[in-house]
Amino acid sequence: MDLRKIKKLIDLLEESNLAEIEIKEGEESVRLARTPKGMIASAPQYAPQYAAPAPAPPAAAPMPMSSPTEASTGGTAKSGNALPDGHVLRAPMVGTFYTSPSPDKPAFVSVGQAVKAGETLAIIEAMKMFNPIEADVSGTIVAILSESGLPVEFDQPLFVIG
């Protein structure tokens, strides 16, 4: 469900005497409820739900940070190598990266696949909202730089499109 529709539903709830609205559209649904302090919008729900990631163990080591050299050359902390040649598509937000719409569905794209600008390549779950990550250029997927189900940081390289 698109963000504009959700905003219209919020406006509708504010203008009415209703305490709650729930709308289902295909496999998606959204529920808005009025609370004493205002409204809380729940995230769109998809029939096939992703399992919540397991909490990190308390003694888990912090993730290594990129060194200034890696950042300036476009390298990743994971491999320390330079990125393949091509346009780098970066994460627009912090969240959990998924390569498919649900665990039982095939990935949106694979290495070597031709893509068009605007085509969905992956999704990032942030605050229980699933946000599509779309190609901003047309080309061929040269590399997928993150694994499905792993957290990603803002501006982290996700794809290389050649």
N, C-alpha and C positions, 0 to 999 in steps of 0.2 A: 504494500500500500504506500502510495507516495506521500511525502511529507506535506504537500499542499492540502491533500484530502484530510490528513490528520489535523492540520491547523483549522480547517473549516469545521471539523467535528468539535474541536475545542471551543470555537466561537459559538457554534450551535448550542453546546452545553451551557456556556456562560449566559447566553441570551434566554435560555428556557428555565423552567422550574424543575427540570429533571435532575435526579441525583446521579444517574448513571446511564451511559450509552454503550452498547456493544454492537459492533458491525462486523459481519463476516463477508469476505470477498474472495471466493475461490478457497485456496488453502490458507489464506491470511485472515487474521481477525485482530481487531483492536478494541480495547475496553477502556473507557474514560469514566472516572468516578469523581464526584465532588467530595471534598473533605472540608472540615472547618477552616483550614488555612488556605484553601484554593482547590486546585485540581491536580491530580496525578494521572498522567497518561501511561498506560502500560505499553510495552513494546509489542509490535506486530507479532503474532504467534503463527508459526508455520507448523503444519501437521507433522512432518518429520522433525523432531527437536534434536538439537545437538546436546550431547551429554555435557554437563558442566565440568570444566577442567578440575582435576584433583588439586587440592590446596598444596602449596609447596611445603616440603618438610621444613621444620623450624631451623634445622642446621644447614639449609641449602646455601651454597656459595653464591654470592652476587654474580650477575652476568657480567662478563668482561666488557669494558668500554673500548670503543675504537680509539686508536692512538691518533694524534694529529696527522701523522704521515698517511695513515689509512684513509682518514677523512678527506685529505687533500687529493689523494690519488683515486678516490672512488672505491677503495677496497672495502672489504667487509671484515668485521671482527671474527667471523666464523672461520674464514679461510686465510685472510691476510693477503689474498691475491687480488689483482685488479679485476674489475668487472669486464665482461666481454664487451666488444664494440657494439654500439647501438644506442637507442634511446632508453634511458632508465626511467621506469615508472616507479614512483616512490609512494609509501603509505601516507595518505592524507590525514591519518589519525592514529591514535594508540588503540589497540584492541587485539582480538584473536583473529588470525588469518585463516580462511577456509578456501580451498580450491574447488569445492563443489557445493551445490545448493543444499545437499544433505548427505549424511554418511553413506547412504546406499545408492547415490547417484554418481555418474561419471564426472570427472573434473570439467570445469568450464572450458579450459584450454590445456594444451600440452606443448612441449618443446617441438618446434618445427611447424606448428600450425599457423596458418595465415589468419590475421585478425584485422578488423576494420575499426577505425576510430569510433568510440561510443559502445563498442562491444564489451559485455561484462566478462572480466577475466577471473575474478575472485570476489569474495565478500569479506568484510571485516566486521566482526561483532564488537560493538562498543556500547556499553550501558544497556545491554539486552536488545539493541537495535542492530539489524543486519543491514550493512551499508554496501551497495555494489561498488566494486572497483572496476572502472571502465578504462579501456585503452584510450589514450589521448592522441595517438597517431595510428595510422594503418601500417602494417608490416607483418613480419613473421616473428613468433616467439623464439628468441635465442636462448633465454634462460629463465627459469623460475627460481627465485633466490630465497624463498622461505618455504617451510613445510606446513602442510595443512594442520590446523589445531594448535600451532605455536603462537605465542604473543608476538606482536610487532610494535615497534616504536614509531612515533611520528617521523616522517622523512626517511624511513628505512627503505632501501631499495627492495622492490618486490619482483619486478620483471625487467628483462632487457628485450626490447623490440627492435629488430633489425630491418 
